[in-house]
Structure formats: structure tokens, C-alpha cells
Amino acid sequence: MIRSLKEATENRNQAIKTFKNRLFAEFDADRGVWLRAVRALSELDCLISLAKSSVALGEPRCRPEIVEGESAFVDFKELRHPALCASERLKGDFIPNDVQLGGDKGKIALLTGTFIFQWSMESNAENTVGPNMG
């Protein structure tokens, strides 16, 4: 009785292993299709998350304008850090920044200031540009 139970368990395990191998082989045959589908779904997921976050902020929102040209540039008007926009305490006091890099403007921006104001000044500008560029 114990021997037949062990054989049945072994047969079951072998059948499961064979089934898994066949299933994985069929899945792998269409690997390219699955990769494209996963990439498309992940991009949609990111875009939906960005859209939901933008709506949740309740502040002025923008969409990038893609411009065909010879040189790369960014031109932000009234740029705000998303986390600071969400703060009720800072809404009225916050001054948005304009940032222009590339094109006929400079390719880098040098942010200076004292160490005491590092979070409130330079880091605020740096942290604002980062999240808004994606």
C-alpha cells in the first residue's frame, strides 16, 4: 500500500513537471509578443499613475509640448514642486520658478547659496526640475 502511494505520488509529480515544461515552452515560443505586451502595459500603468497624481494635486497642471528641432532643450514656466503644491501651509507663499536649459540658453544651471538655505533654495529648485522631467 505504501509502495503504491509512493508510485502514485511520483507519477503525479512527473505529470505536473511535464505539463509545466510544455506550458513554459509554449509561452516561450511567443516570447516577443509577451515582451511587447508587458512593455505596453507598463507604459500605460506609468502614464495612468502620472495622470492620477496630477489630478490629485489640484494645482495648475501641464503637459509637455514636443517640438521638432535640431537641438534639445527644456523650457519650464512657473514650475512648482508637486509635494510643495500639496502643502496647504505653503500654497500662498510659494513662488514658482522658470527654468530654461539647452537651445539658445545655457546647457547647465549653477545653483548657489549658503548651506543654511540649501533645502529651501537650491534643493527646492533641483527637486522641482527632477519630478517634472519624469
ZABATOR-794099 format. One record per atom (N, C-alpha, C, O): residue in one letter; atom name; x, y, z. Coordinates in steps of 0.02 Angstrom, whole numbers, plus 50000, padded with zeros to 5 digits. Atoms other than C-alpha are relative to their C-alpha. Layout:
# residues N
a, CA, X, Y, Z
...
***
This chain:
# residues 134
m, N, 50041, 49941, 50000
m, CA, 50000, 50000, 50000
m, C, 50044, 50063, 50000
m, O, 50030, 50111, 49963
i, N, 49955, 49942, 49997
i, CA, 50140, 50122, 50045
i, C, 50037, 50007, 49934
i, O, 50048, 50062, 49909
r, N, 49965, 49998, 50064
r, CA, 50233, 50073, 49887
r, C, 49956, 50029, 49945
r, O, 49980, 50070, 49906
s, N, 50045, 49974, 50052
s, CA, 50082, 50109, 49776
s, C, 49986, 50075, 50011
s, O, 49978, 50112, 49963
l, N, 50009, 49929, 49985
l, CA, 50056, 50277, 49865
l, C, 50061, 50040, 49977
l, O, 50054, 50094, 49948
k, N, 49940, 49966, 50022
k, CA, 50238, 50325, 49832
k, C, 50003, 50003, 49924
k, O, 50022, 50055, 49896
e, N, 50001, 50001, 50073
e, CA, 50222, 50272, 49648
e, C, 49949, 50050, 49973
e, O, 49963, 50086, 49924
a, N, 50051, 49953, 50023
a, CA, 50062, 50372, 49629
a, C, 50023, 50072, 50009
a, O, 50012, 50115, 49966
t, N, 49973, 49933, 49988
t, CA, 50145, 50525, 49707
t, C, 50054, 50017, 49949
t, O, 50055, 50072, 49923
e, N, 49948, 49989, 50050
e, CA, 50295, 50505, 49591
e, C, 49970, 50011, 49931
e, O, 49993, 50055, 49895
n, N, 50033, 49991, 50065
n, CA, 50182, 50486, 49439
n, C, 49967, 50069, 49995
n, O, 49970, 50102, 49943
r, N, 50032, 49934, 49998
r, CA, 50085, 50641, 49490
r, C, 50052, 50056, 49991
r, O, 50042, 50102, 49952
n, N, 49947, 49950, 50004
n, CA, 50244, 50742, 49514
n, C, 50030, 50003, 49930
n, O, 50044, 50057, 49904
q, N, 49973, 50003, 50069
q, CA, 50311, 50684, 49344
q, C, 49951, 50031, 49951
q, O, 49971, 50067, 49906
a, N, 50051, 49972, 50045
a, CA, 50146, 50730, 49258
a, C, 49998, 50076, 50008
a, O, 49992, 50112, 49958
i, N, 49999, 49928, 49988
i, CA, 50150, 50903, 49339
i, C, 50062, 50031, 49968
i, O, 50057, 50084, 49936
k, N, 49938, 49974, 50028
k, CA, 50331, 50929, 49286
k, C, 49996, 50002, 49924
k, O, 50015, 50051, 49893
t, N, 50008, 50003, 50073
t, CA, 50293, 50875, 49106
t, C, 49952, 50056, 49977
t, O, 49966, 50090, 49927
f, N, 50048, 49948, 50018
f, CA, 50142, 50991, 49100
f, C, 50031, 50069, 50004
f, O, 50023, 50110, 49959
k, N, 49967, 49935, 49992
k, CA, 50242, 51139, 49167
k, C, 50050, 50013, 49944
k, O, 50051, 50068, 49915
n, N, 49951, 49991, 50053
n, CA, 50382, 51111, 49042
n, C, 49967, 50015, 49933
n, O, 49990, 50057, 49895
r, N, 50037, 49989, 50062
r, CA, 50258, 51102, 48897
r, C, 49969, 50070, 50000
r, O, 49970, 50105, 49949
l, N, 50031, 49934, 49994
l, CA, 50168, 51259, 48959
l, C, 50053, 50055, 49992
l, O, 50042, 50103, 49956
f, N, 49947, 49950, 50005
f, CA, 50331, 51356, 48979
f, C, 50028, 50004, 49929
f, O, 50044, 50058, 49905
a, N, 49975, 50001, 50069
a, CA, 50390, 51301, 48806
a, C, 49952, 50038, 49953
a, O, 49974, 50075, 49910
e, N, 50049, 49964, 50042
e, CA, 50228, 51364, 48726
e, C, 50001, 50075, 50015
e, O, 49996, 50115, 49969
f, N, 49996, 49930, 49981
f, CA, 50240, 51527, 48822
f, C, 50063, 50032, 49970
f, O, 50061, 50088, 49945
d, N, 49937, 49974, 50025
d, CA, 50422, 51548, 48770
d, C, 50000, 50007, 49924
d, O, 50037, 50048, 49897
a, N, 50003, 49996, 50072
a, CA, 50379, 51519, 48587
a, C, 49975, 50069, 49978
a, O, 49994, 50094, 49924
d, N, 50027, 49933, 50015
d, CA, 50285, 51686, 48590
d, C, 50031, 50053, 50045
d, O, 49998, 50102, 50062
r, N, 49966, 49955, 49954
r, CA, 50412, 51775, 48699
r, C, 49999, 50072, 49977
r, O, 49986, 50117, 50017
g, N, 49999, 49932, 50026
g, CA, 50424, 51927, 48586
g, C, 49933, 50035, 50008
g, O, 49930, 50094, 50025
v, N, 50067, 49971, 49992
v, CA, 50236, 51954, 48590
v, C, 49987, 50018, 50073
v, O, 49961, 50071, 50088
w, N, 50010, 49987, 49929
w, CA, 50232, 51940, 48779
w, C, 50041, 50060, 50024
w, O, 50017, 50100, 50063
l, N, 49958, 49943, 49980
l, CA, 50377, 52062, 48799
l, C, 49970, 50066, 49976
l, O, 49969, 50115, 50014
r, N, 50032, 49939, 50025
r, CA, 50291, 52192, 48688
r, C, 49937, 50017, 50041
r, O, 49925, 50075, 50057
a, N, 50061, 49988, 49960
a, CA, 50129, 52170, 48786
a, C, 50017, 50026, 50069
a, O, 49985, 50072, 50094
v, N, 49980, 49977, 49933
v, CA, 50217, 52190, 48953
v, C, 50027, 50071, 49997
v, O, 50011, 50111, 50041
r, N, 49974, 49932, 50007
r, CA, 50309, 52345, 48893
r, C, 49943, 50050, 49990
r, O, 49943, 50103, 50021
a, N, 50056, 49955, 50013
a, CA, 50148, 52423, 48828
a, C, 49959, 50010, 50064
a, O, 49939, 50066, 50080
l, N, 50039, 49995, 49937
l, CA, 50054, 52384, 48990
l, C, 50038, 50039, 50053
l, O, 50007, 50077, 50090
s, N, 49962, 49963, 49949
s, CA, 50196, 52451, 49098
s, C, 50001, 50075, 49984
s, O, 49998, 50116, 50029
e, N, 50002, 49929, 50020
e, CA, 50199, 52614, 48998
e, C, 49932, 50030, 50016
e, O, 49927, 50086, 50041
l, N, 50067, 49977, 49983
l, CA, 50011, 52630, 49015
l, C, 49991, 50009, 50075
l, O, 49961, 50058, 50097
d, N, 50004, 49996, 49927
d, CA, 50025, 52597, 49201
d, C, 50034, 50064, 50025
d, O, 50006, 50099, 50068
c, N, 49965, 49939, 49980
c, CA, 50153, 52737, 49220
c, C, 49961, 50062, 49980
c, O, 49955, 50109, 50020
l, N, 50037, 49942, 50022
l, CA, 50051, 52859, 49117
l, C, 49936, 50011, 50041
l, O, 49919, 50067, 50058
i, N, 50060, 49995, 49958
i, CA, 49893, 52821, 49216
i, C, 50018, 50026, 50069
i, O, 49983, 50067, 50098
s, N, 49978, 49977, 49934
s, CA, 49988, 52844, 49379
s, C, 50017, 50074, 50000
s, O, 49998, 50111, 50046
l, N, 49984, 49929, 50005
l, CA, 50056, 53012, 49322
l, C, 49938, 50043, 49993
l, O, 49932, 50096, 50023
a, N, 50062, 49963, 50009
a, CA, 49884, 53068, 49266
a, C, 49961, 50004, 50066
a, O, 49935, 50057, 50083
k, N, 50036, 50000, 49936
k, CA, 49805, 53017, 49432
k, C, 50035, 50046, 50051
k, O, 50001, 50081, 50088
s, N, 49963, 49956, 49955
s, CA, 49943, 53106, 49529
s, C, 49989, 50073, 49983
s, O, 49980, 50115, 50027
s, N, 50010, 49932, 50023
s, CA, 49922, 53262, 49425
s, C, 49931, 50026, 50020
s, O, 49925, 50083, 50043
v, N, 50068, 49980, 49981
v, CA, 49735, 53267, 49455
v, C, 49994, 50008, 50075
v, O, 49959, 50053, 50099
a, N, 50005, 49998, 49927
a, CA, 49756, 53234, 49641
a, C, 50031, 50062, 50030
a, O, 50010, 50084, 50084
l, N, 49968, 49940, 49973
l, CA, 49868, 53386, 49664
l, C, 49954, 50060, 50000
l, O, 49958, 50102, 50044
g, N, 50047, 49944, 50002
g, CA, 49730, 53506, 49613
g, C, 50032, 50066, 49984
g, O, 49999, 50118, 49988
e, N, 49964, 49939, 50018
e, CA, 49860, 53634, 49560
e, C, 50002, 50007, 49925
e, O, 49980, 49961, 49889
p, N, 49992, 49994, 50074
p, CA, 49894, 53702, 49387
p, C, 50041, 49942, 49974
p, O, 50095, 49927, 50000
r, N, 49966, 50058, 50030
r, CA, 49944, 53555, 49280
r, C, 50022, 50018, 49929
r, O, 49996, 50066, 49899
c, N, 49977, 49987, 50068
c, CA, 50035, 53549, 49115
c, C, 50016, 49934, 49966
c, O, 50023, 49882, 49997
r, N, 49978, 50056, 50040
r, CA, 50078, 53431, 48976
r, C, 50061, 50023, 49961
r, O, 50065, 50081, 49941
p, N, 49942, 49978, 50040
p, CA, 50244, 53431, 48886
p, C, 49979, 50013, 49928
p, O, 49935, 49979, 49901
e, N, 50010, 49986, 50071
e, CA, 50246, 53506, 48713
e, C, 50063, 49976, 49965
e, O, 50117, 50003, 49977
i, N, 49944, 50028, 50036
i, CA, 50358, 53405, 48598
i, C, 50011, 50042, 49938
i, O, 49966, 50051, 49897
v, N, 49984, 49956, 50056
v, CA, 50446, 53518, 48473
v, C, 50055, 49968, 49958
v, O, 50107, 49949, 49984
e, N, 49949, 50027, 50045
e, CA, 50540, 53453, 48321
e, C, 50054, 50053, 49991
e, O, 50039, 50112, 49983
g, N, 49946, 49952, 50009
g, CA, 50710, 53534, 48305
g, C, 50068, 49967, 49999
g, O, 50074, 49906, 50008
e, N, 49931, 50024, 50005
e, CA, 50897, 53517, 48288
e, C, 50032, 49990, 50069
e, O, 50075, 49947, 50077
s, N, 49968, 50005, 49934
s, CA, 50939, 53541, 48473
s, C, 49948, 49984, 50053
s, O, 49889, 49998, 50045
a, N, 50044, 50018, 49944
a, CA, 50867, 53477, 48635
a, C, 49998, 50058, 50050
a, O, 50048, 50092, 50061
f, N, 50007, 49948, 49949
f, CA, 50800, 53599, 48765
f, C, 49939, 49986, 50043
f, O, 49894, 49949, 50024
v, N, 50059, 49999, 49957
v, CA, 50680, 53616, 48910
v, C, 49986, 50072, 50018
v, O, 50031, 50112, 50028
d, N, 50021, 49932, 49984
d, CA, 50581, 53773, 48948
d, C, 49939, 49995, 50045
d, O, 49883, 49986, 50022
f, N, 50054, 50004, 49952
f, CA, 50478, 53769, 49107
f, C, 49978, 50070, 50020
f, O, 50020, 50113, 50034
k, N, 50027, 49937, 49976
k, CA, 50364, 53914, 49153
k, C, 49960, 49987, 50064
k, O, 49921, 49940, 50066
e, N, 50034, 50005, 49936
e, CA, 50301, 53936, 49332
e, C, 50002, 49928, 50027
e, O, 49951, 49900, 50045
l, N, 49989, 50068, 49978
l, CA, 50374, 53768, 49383
l, C, 49992, 49996, 50076
l, O, 50018, 50038, 50113
r, N, 50012, 50010, 49929
r, CA, 50318, 53703, 49553
r, C, 50016, 49928, 50018
r, O, 50005, 49882, 49978
h, N, 49988, 50068, 49976
h, CA, 50371, 53552, 49654
h, C, 49933, 49970, 50021
h, O, 49896, 50001, 50058
p, N, 50065, 50030, 49985
p, CA, 50223, 53432, 49666
p, C, 49986, 49993, 50075
p, O, 49929, 50003, 50097
a, N, 50011, 50009, 49928
a, CA, 50249, 53400, 49853
a, C, 49985, 50067, 50033
a, O, 49945, 50070, 50079
l, N, 50013, 49934, 49970
l, CA, 50254, 53586, 49893
l, C, 49932, 50026, 49980
l, O, 49901, 50063, 50018
c, N, 50067, 49980, 50021
c, CA, 50096, 53614, 49793
c, C, 49946, 49968, 50043
c, O, 49893, 49997, 50055
a, N, 50049, 50036, 49960
a, CA, 50007, 53486, 49901
a, C, 49997, 50028, 50072
a, O, 49948, 50015, 50107
s, N, 49998, 49974, 49932
s, CA, 50056, 53578, 50061
s, C, 49955, 50062, 50006
s, O, 49967, 50112, 49973
e, N, 50045, 49943, 49989
e, CA, 49915, 53693, 50120
e, C, 50038, 50059, 50030
e, O, 50022, 50116, 50015
r, N, 49963, 49947, 49966
r, CA, 50039, 53791, 50225
r, C, 50041, 50042, 49951
r, O, 50049, 50102, 49962
l, N, 49955, 49965, 50046
l, CA, 50150, 53837, 50077
l, C, 49965, 50025, 49936
l, O, 49997, 50060, 49897
k, N, 50033, 49983, 50063
k, CA, 50020, 53863, 49940
k, C, 50003, 50074, 49984
k, O, 50021, 50093, 49928
g, N, 50001, 49929, 50014
g, CA, 50007, 54051, 49958
g, C, 50068, 50032, 49998
g, O, 50077, 50083, 49965
d, N, 49934, 49970, 49994
d, CA, 50190, 54084, 49996
d, C, 50049, 49977, 49946
d, O, 50102, 50007, 49936
f, N, 49952, 50030, 50046
f, CA, 50271, 53977, 49862
f, C, 50005, 50041, 49935
f, O, 49954, 50060, 49906
i, N, 49988, 49963, 50062
i, CA, 50349, 54068, 49713
i, C, 50024, 49950, 49948
i, O, 50076, 49918, 49958
p, N, 49978, 50048, 50051
p, CA, 50359, 53962, 49554
p, C, 50062, 50024, 49964
p, O, 50078, 50084, 49964
n, N, 49938, 49985, 50034
n, CA, 50519, 53954, 49453
n, C, 49993, 49989, 49925
n, O, 49956, 49945, 49903
d, N, 49992, 50012, 50071
d, CA, 50555, 53971, 49267
d, C, 50069, 49970, 49990
d, O, 50118, 49994, 50017
v, N, 49937, 50034, 50013
v, CA, 50691, 53853, 49205
v, C, 50007, 49991, 49925
v, O, 49962, 49963, 49892
q, N, 49986, 50009, 50071
q, CA, 50768, 53858, 49031
q, C, 50071, 49972, 49992
q, O, 50119, 50002, 50016
l, N, 49935, 50032, 50013
l, CA, 50909, 53742, 48978
l, C, 50002, 49976, 49928
l, O, 49952, 49952, 49901
g, N, 49992, 50024, 50068
g, CA, 50977, 53700, 48806
g, C, 49976, 50050, 49949
g, O, 49957, 50106, 49966
g, N, 50020, 49954, 50054
g, CA, 50934, 53776, 48637
g, C, 50048, 50059, 49999
g, O, 50108, 50050, 49998
d, N, 49958, 49940, 50001
d, CA, 50996, 53957, 48634
d, C, 50018, 50022, 50071
d, O, 50052, 50073, 50080
k, N, 49984, 49986, 49930
k, CA, 51007, 53957, 48826
k, C, 50059, 49956, 50021
k, O, 50084, 49916, 49981
g, N, 49945, 50041, 49974
g, CA, 51143, 53881, 48934
g, C, 49982, 49927, 50004
g, O, 49923, 49909, 50008
k, N, 50012, 50072, 49995
k, CA, 51163, 53693, 48942
k, C, 50000, 49975, 50072
k, O, 49980, 49919, 50085
i, N, 50001, 50018, 49929
i, CA, 51186, 53692, 49131
i, C, 49977, 50060, 50040
i, O, 49979, 50117, 50016
a, N, 50019, 49946, 49953
a, CA, 51121, 53793, 49278
a, C, 50038, 49989, 50064
a, O, 50039, 49933, 50091
l, N, 49962, 50004, 49938
l, CA, 51228, 53830, 49429
l, C, 49957, 50030, 50055
l, O, 49940, 50090, 50052
l, N, 50040, 49976, 49944
l, CA, 51128, 53844, 49590
l, C, 50048, 50012, 50058
l, O, 50085, 49968, 50078
t, N, 49955, 49983, 49946
t, CA, 51219, 53934, 49730
t, C, 49961, 50024, 50061
t, O, 49901, 50037, 50056
g, N, 50032, 49976, 49939
g, CA, 51183, 53989, 49907
g, C, 50038, 49974, 50060
g, O, 50085, 49935, 50054
t, N, 49968, 50023, 49939
t, CA, 51231, 53961, 50087
t, C, 49974, 49933, 50021
t, O, 49920, 49912, 49999
f, N, 50020, 50066, 49977
f, CA, 51222, 53794, 50172
f, C, 49935, 50001, 50038
f, O, 49895, 49955, 50034
i, N, 50061, 49995, 49959
i, CA, 51084, 53853, 50289
i, C, 49937, 49998, 49956
i, O, 49887, 49970, 49977
f, N, 50058, 49997, 50044
f, CA, 50966, 53883, 50143
f, C, 49999, 49945, 49949
f, O, 49959, 49947, 49901
q, N, 49994, 50052, 50051
q, CA, 51012, 53726, 50050
q, C, 49934, 49966, 49984
q, O, 49917, 49960, 49925
w, N, 50063, 50034, 50015
w, CA, 50845, 53637, 50069
w, C, 49949, 50049, 49970
w, O, 49914, 50032, 49922
s, N, 50053, 49954, 50023
s, CA, 50738, 53791, 50045
s, C, 50015, 50031, 49933
s, O, 49968, 50051, 49898
m, N, 49983, 49966, 50063
m, CA, 50833, 53862, 49895
m, C, 50022, 49951, 49946
m, O, 49981, 49931, 49904
e, N, 49974, 50040, 50055
e, CA, 50945, 53753, 49787
e, C, 49963, 49933, 49994
e, O, 49940, 49916, 49939
s, N, 50030, 50066, 50004
s, CA, 50872, 53585, 49832
s, C, 49928, 50004, 49976
s, O, 49904, 49960, 49941
n, N, 50068, 49991, 50023
n, CA, 50697, 53651, 49804
n, C, 49998, 50005, 49924
n, O, 49956, 49973, 49892
a, N, 49998, 49994, 50072
a, CA, 50741, 53702, 49627
a, C, 50021, 49935, 49967
a, O, 49991, 49915, 49917
e, N, 49978, 50064, 50028
e, CA, 50834, 53539, 49595
e, C, 49944, 49948, 50004
e, O, 49931, 49911, 49956
n, N, 50053, 50050, 49991
n, CA, 50692, 53434, 49666
n, C, 49939, 50017, 49958
n, O, 49901, 49971, 49942
t, N, 50056, 49981, 50042
t, CA, 50565, 53533, 49564
t, C, 50011, 49977, 49929
t, O, 49966, 49949, 49898
v, N, 49985, 50018, 50069
v, CA, 50651, 53503, 49398
v, C, 49998, 49924, 49991
v, O, 49970, 49900, 49942
g, N, 49998, 50074, 50005
g, CA, 50679, 53316, 49432
g, C, 49932, 49968, 49990
g, O, 49922, 49935, 49939
p, N, 50065, 50033, 50007
p, CA, 50497, 53260, 49461
p, C, 49962, 50024, 49938
p, O, 49924, 49986, 49909
n, N, 50037, 49974, 50057
n, CA, 50431, 53372, 49322
n, C, 50029, 49977, 49934
n, O, 49995, 49981, 49883
m, N, 49971, 50026, 50062
m, CA, 50550, 53298, 49194
m, C, 49985, 49926, 49992
m, O, 49996, 49899, 49938
g, N, 50018, 50070, 50004
g, CA, 50492, 53121, 49234
g, C, 50058, 49958, 50014
g, O, 50052, 49896, 50013
***
